[in-house]
Amino acid sequence: MDKLAILLISATAIILVGSTVIFLIESAHPDSQITTLLDTLWWTVATVTTVGYGDIVPVTVAGKIMAIFFMLSGISILGIFLSVLGTRFYKRRFEKDEKEFSIVQKKFFDRMAVLEKNQETLQKDLRDLIDRLKK
């Protein structure tokens, strides 16, 4: 499976599972700003994507610990995503250069073969000329 697809599935799983866990932790607390699943989903996506609006925040200790996990997960996912994307661009560029180098290399060797043939012909002609001059 493609690395970006795996990354997207992982991010989605973290958001969905995380939303459920935060909802279970925070919704029971009376002072919580997270009271619905939509609030939880909004908060989780904002936290994982490192946007972090701050309009909704966890109030329980467990919720804050989970928030730290989501913040670190979001940074990790972003770092891995950029790394995979950068590697793809670099690899495409490298393969393109390698292909172009291969074409140039083939032309070079073909030209060298022609030059070697011409040199052999010239050497033979020169020997014949020297032999004729000696006679």
PyMOL commands that set and color helices and strands:
alter all, ss='L'
color gray80, all
select helices_A, chain A and resi 3-26+37-48+61-134
alter helices_A, ss='H'
color red, helices_A
deselect
rebuild
show_as cartoon
